[in-house]
Amino acid sequence: MPAAKSLRPEYPAKPKFILDVHLGKLARYLRRFSFDTAYRNDYQDQEIVEQAVKEKRIILSRDLGLLMRKKVKWAKFIWNDDPKKQLKEVFRRYQLSEYYKGESRCVNCNSKLVDVDKEDIIERLEPKTKKYFKEFKYCRKCDKIYWQGSHYDKTEKLLDQLKNL
């Protein structure tokens, strides 16, 4: 029996995503793993399709009607309700573990993080953060500061779990 053919072409590069309004937690997870992930909780379906076409993004959705629109080139239906299981689905489908190189996107707004000198932000840090951490990243858009604290360890642990699917 011949191998099944995909109805849509394979995505040609490091995946970029756009998610429907039902997948906010999945969007944050994907951003934690540094994937360019467009998400708003007020997107209309037509906006998602137009942005996906314009920016060459993969649509992730729990709405089959959205995914079946004629203009949609890359898409995946998300089967699970649980955000961690959704993340496993996406990691498995797009083999995302090979792309992760450390956190580089803001989980709130999807902007790229930039390195920032500790001295430039020291007055904003909690005492223990000042004492134990030396390297920081900064989101220029939403003014959030990141460092390799417990959230980083949790991300690394989750990545290990995802690699061992």
N, C-alpha and C positions, 0 to 999 in steps of 0.2 A: 504494500500500500504506500503511495507517495506521501511525503511529509506535508502537513497542512500548511497552507499559505496564510500569511497575515493579511487582513483586509486593509490595513494601513501600513505605510512605510515605517521602517525603524527610524528612531530619532538619531540624527547623525553626530551628536556631540555630547558634552557633559549636559545632562538634562537641566532644563529650566521649566518651572511649573507655574500653573495658575490654578487655584482651587476655588470650588464653589463655596457658597456661604455656610454649608454644613460641615466644613472641614477645618475649622479654625485651629484646633489643637494639633492636627496633622501639619498645618502650615508652620506652626511654631517649632515642631520637631524638625521639619525639613530645614528650616532656617538655622536651628542649632547645629545641624550637620553641614552648614555652609552652602546649602542649595538655594539658588535664586528662586524665590517663591512668592509670586504675587497673590495677595489675598486681601479682601475687604469683606466685612460682614454685611455689606449692602450691595454687592454686585448684582446686576441683572444678568440673565443668561446671555443676552445679546452682547453686553459689554465684555463678558468672559471670552466669547468667541472672537470678537473683534480684536481684543488685546492679544489673545493667543496667536491669531494669524499675523498681526503686526509685529509682535516680538518673538515669534517662533517658539511658543511655549507649549508644553504638554498640559492638557486639561485633565485634572483629577476631579472626579465628581461621583456623587451617589444618585445622580439624575440621568437615566438612560436617554431621555429625550434631548437633553443638552448635548450629550456625546454623539448622537446620531445626526446632528445638523450637518448639512452638506459641506460647509466651509471648514469643518473640523478636520485637521490633518493628523494630529497626534492626540491620543486620549486614552484614559484608563478608567474603567468603572471601579469604584472602591466598594468592596463587598462587606467589609467588617464595620461594626459600629464603634469598637474600641480603638482609640487613637494609636496605641502601641501596635496593635494588630494591623491597623491601616499602614503604619510605617513599615512593618515587615512586608506587607504586600508590595509597597512601592520599592523598597530596597531589593526585594527578590526580582520584581519585573524589570527594573532598570539597572540592576547590579551596581547599586550606589556605593557600596563599601569601597570600591576601587577609587572613587573620586574624593573621599573625605581626607582632608589634610589639616584638620584643626578648625576651630570656630573662626569664621570671618564675616558673618552677617548678623545684623541686629535681629533678635527674635521678634521685636515689636514692629519694626517698619521695613525690614528687608534690606536696609542700606548696608553697604560694605563698611566694615569696621576698619579704623586706622589705628596704628600704634600711637601711643601718647606717653610722654615722659611723666613719671610718677610725680616729679616736682610741680608739674603744671596742674595736677588734680589733687594734690595731697590734702588740701583743706576740705575736700569732699569725701574723703575716705574715713571709714570707721577705724578706731584705734587698732584693732587686731588685723584689719586688712592692711593698714599702714605698716605694721610690724612684720607680717609674714609674707607679703607679696611684693614683687619688684616690677613685673611686667603687666602692662595694662593696654586694653584696646578701648576705643571710644567711638560712639555713633554721633556723627555730626548732625544728623537730622533730628534725633529725639533726645540727644544729650545724655545718653546712658553710658555708663562705664562698665567694662567687663574685665575679669581677671580669672586666672585658673584656680578657682575655688571649688567648692563641693559640686556646683552645677557642672563644672568641667569633668570631674571624676564620674559623675552620673552619666554624662554624655559618652565618655569612653567606655564605661561598663555596658551601656545600652548598645553601643557599636559592637562590642564583643559578642553580645547576645544575638545581634542581627547577623553577624558573620557566621554564626553556628546554627543557621536555620535548619 
